[in-house]
Amino acid sequence: MEQADRIIGVYLMVEEIYGYITAGKALRRGGFPPRLSDVEVLTMEIIGEMEGKNGDRAIYRYFDEHWRSWFPRMPKFKAFAKQCANLCWVKHVILERLFANQDDIHIIDGVPMPVCHKARAYRSHMLDEHTAWGYCAAKDEKYYGLRGHVVIGLKGFVSAFIVTPANIDERLSLGDLIGKIKGMLIGDKGFIDQKSNALLAAHDIDLQTPLRYNMKDTRPKWAVKQLLKTRKSVETALSVLIEKFSLTKIKSSLDQWRLL
């Protein structure tokens, strides 16, 4: 599919879903209407992210350089970025409908999201009471900030993403996954918990983890080996999110994060 056809196709789908979400009602109570419609901005964001652009500025530059004739009323970047931020939750609903989750096997893992260097932690006011000291097992070090809990399907697509303070037990994030995924969920040893298993099982989610050395594993060895092999795929997906999409860089205000 050529890019022009892709932009048209995404625009038409976004327009349909946007109309369903808003039920024909205006999202703004007053003020001057934006130069670009909400559907145009949402289309630009979705296409830009599909092209691998990792921020509003990169998306803006892409359309300014290549598709300005299609969006002749593009405003200055600041106005564009503000409109994108205001539509953040509308875009979230649209993406859930455009890219519906169809996987029945998912992997969950945590990723540290420091807000500043350790030396500045005691005088940092970024997100204030929502930040805390946490521990990163992969780097064997403490950090100050938040912790992301990412659920990824076998194809590498993110099915759910939850942000908590860094000191929150990762098992407490499992309740937010109910209704978003189904089937098998693969986690690490930190997710071992009978209550979590029972909660997820009641909602058709089968939580599987490797067991600790002092626990007896009745599962077939080949199944456990395949389980560990499958879980490694999350590391590749997370590295792409961190390197190309700056997952661990916190530049947003508090109301754009979903904190537990």
ZIFENCOR-V81431 format. One record per residue. N is the residue number from 1. RES is the residue in one small letter. SS is DSSP state (a for helix, b for strand, c for the rest). OMEGA is omega in whole degrees, -180 to 180 (none if undefined). D_CENTER is the distance of its C-alpha to the mean C-alpha in Angstrom with 2 decimals. Layout:
n res ss omega d_center
N RES SS OMEGA D_CENTER
N RES SS OMEGA D_CENTER
This chain:
n res ss omega d_center
1 m c 178 26.39
2 e c -176 27.23
3 q a 180 24.85
4 a a 178 26.99
5 d a 180 26.77
6 r a 180 23.00
7 i a 179 22.74
8 i a -179 25.25
9 g a 179 23.61
10 v a -180 20.16
11 y a -178 22.11
12 l a 179 24.10
13 m a 179 21.25
14 v a 180 19.38
15 e a -180 22.78
16 e a -178 23.41
17 i a 179 20.20
18 y a 178 20.48
19 g a 178 24.05
20 y a -178 23.19
21 i a -175 20.68
22 t a -179 23.14
23 a c 178 26.22
24 g c -179 28.12
25 k c 180 27.82
26 a c 179 27.15
27 l c -177 24.11
28 r c -179 26.28
29 r c -178 29.36
30 g c -180 31.24
31 g c 180 31.50
32 f c 177 31.77
33 p c 180 29.58
34 p c 180 27.17
35 r c 175 28.51
36 l c 177 25.74
37 s c 178 24.85
38 d a 180 21.43
39 v a 178 21.31
40 e a -179 22.19
41 v a 179 19.53
42 l a 177 16.75
43 t a 179 18.34
44 m a 180 18.46
45 e a -178 14.80
46 i a 178 13.83
47 i a 180 16.70
48 g a 179 15.97
49 e a 175 12.48
50 m a 178 14.31
51 e c 178 16.85
52 g c 178 14.63
53 k c -170 15.06
54 n c 178 12.85
55 g c -179 13.75
56 d a -179 15.80
57 r a 179 18.98
58 a a 178 18.60
59 i a -180 17.92
60 y a -180 20.90
61 r a -179 23.11
62 y a -179 22.42
63 f a 178 23.55
64 d a -178 26.27
65 e a -171 27.75
66 h a -173 27.47
67 w c -180 27.16
68 r c -179 28.93
69 s c 178 31.59
70 w c -180 29.13
71 f c -173 27.78
72 p c -178 31.00
73 r c 179 30.15
74 m c -179 27.19
75 p c 171 27.41
76 k c -174 27.14
77 f a -177 23.81
78 k a 178 23.57
79 a a 178 24.06
80 f a -179 21.51
81 a a 180 18.80
82 k a 178 19.84
83 q a 177 19.68
84 c a -179 16.14
85 a a -179 15.14
86 n a -178 17.27
87 l c -172 15.68
88 c a -178 12.05
89 w a 174 12.12
90 v a 179 14.43
91 k a -180 12.15
92 h a 179 9.44
93 v a -180 12.46
94 i a 179 13.78
95 l a 178 10.96
96 e a -180 11.19
97 r a -180 14.87
98 l a -177 15.04
99 f c -177 13.02
100 a c -179 14.02
101 n c -179 13.20
102 q c 179 16.59
103 d c 175 16.27
104 d c 173 18.33
105 i b -179 17.44
106 h b 176 14.18
107 i b 178 13.72
108 i b 178 12.10
109 d b 179 12.29
110 g b 178 11.96
111 v b 180 11.57
112 p b 179 13.78
113 m b -179 12.87
114 p b 179 16.46
115 v c 179 17.44
116 c c 176 20.83
117 h c -177 23.41
118 k a -178 25.13
119 a a -178 28.35
120 r a -173 26.94
121 a a -174 25.15
122 y a 177 28.21
123 r a 179 28.54
124 s c 178 24.94
125 h c -179 24.14
126 m c -178 20.53
127 l c 172 18.77
128 d a -170 22.03
129 e a -179 22.17
130 h a 177 18.45
131 t c -179 18.64
132 a b 175 20.62
133 w b 178 21.96
134 g b -178 20.20
135 y b 177 21.09
136 c b -177 19.52
137 a c -178 21.45
138 a c -180 20.71
139 k c -179 22.34
140 d c -180 24.62
141 e b 175 24.24
142 k b 177 23.35
143 y b -178 20.97
144 y b 179 20.41
145 g b -177 17.15
146 l b 176 13.98
147 r b 177 12.26
148 g b 177 8.68
149 h b -171 8.77
150 v b 176 6.85
151 v b -174 8.46
152 i b 176 9.54
153 g b -178 12.52
154 l c 179 15.69
155 k c 178 15.13
156 g c 180 12.16
157 f c 178 9.63
158 v b -180 6.27
159 s b 180 7.64
160 a b 180 5.98
161 f b -177 4.18
162 i b 179 7.23
163 v b 179 9.04
164 t b 169 12.81
165 p b -172 15.87
166 a c -176 16.72
167 n c -180 19.69
168 i c 177 18.24
169 d c -176 19.03
170 e a 178 16.07
171 r a 179 17.93
172 l a 179 17.51
173 s a -174 13.78
174 l a -179 14.97
175 g a -180 16.33
176 d a -179 13.09
177 l a -178 12.52
178 i b -179 15.83
179 g c -179 15.94
180 k c 180 12.61
181 i b 176 14.00
182 k c 179 17.59
183 g b -176 19.81
184 m b 175 19.49
185 l b -177 16.88
186 i b 179 17.72
187 g b 177 17.32
188 d c -176 19.49
189 k a 180 22.60
190 g a -179 20.92
191 f a 179 19.92
192 i c -179 23.59
193 d c -177 24.70
194 q a -180 26.96
195 k a 179 25.65
196 s a 178 22.03
197 n a -178 23.51
198 a a 180 25.60
199 l a -179 22.93
200 l a 180 20.66
201 a a 179 23.81
202 a c 179 24.87
203 h c 175 21.85
204 d c 174 22.42
205 i b -178 19.93
206 d b -179 21.80
207 l b 180 20.50
208 q b 179 22.04
209 t b 169 22.37
210 p c -177 25.05
211 l c 177 27.78
212 r c -173 29.38
213 y c -178 32.69
214 n c 180 34.79
215 m c -180 33.35
216 k c -178 35.00
217 d c -179 32.89
218 t c 180 34.52
219 r c 177 32.10
220 p c -178 33.55
221 k a -179 33.07
222 w a 180 31.88
223 a a 178 29.08
224 v a 179 27.95
225 k a 178 28.22
226 q a 179 26.08
227 l a -180 23.50
228 l a 179 23.32
229 k a 179 23.31
230 t a -177 20.39
231 r a -180 18.32
232 k c -179 18.92
233 s a 180 16.84
234 v a -180 13.62
235 e a 178 15.11
236 t a -180 15.42
237 a a 180 11.89
238 l a 179 10.76
239 s a 177 13.65
240 v a 179 12.64
241 l a -178 9.23
242 i a -174 11.44
243 e a -174 14.47
244 k a -176 13.63
245 f a 173 10.52
246 s c -176 11.49
247 l c -174 8.45
248 t c 178 11.14
249 k c -176 12.97
250 i c 179 12.99
251 k c -175 14.65
252 s c 174 13.49
253 s c -174 15.65
254 l a -174 15.22
255 d a 177 14.86
256 q a 179 11.47
257 w c 175 10.04
258 r c -176 10.24
259 l b 179 12.71
260 l c none 14.56
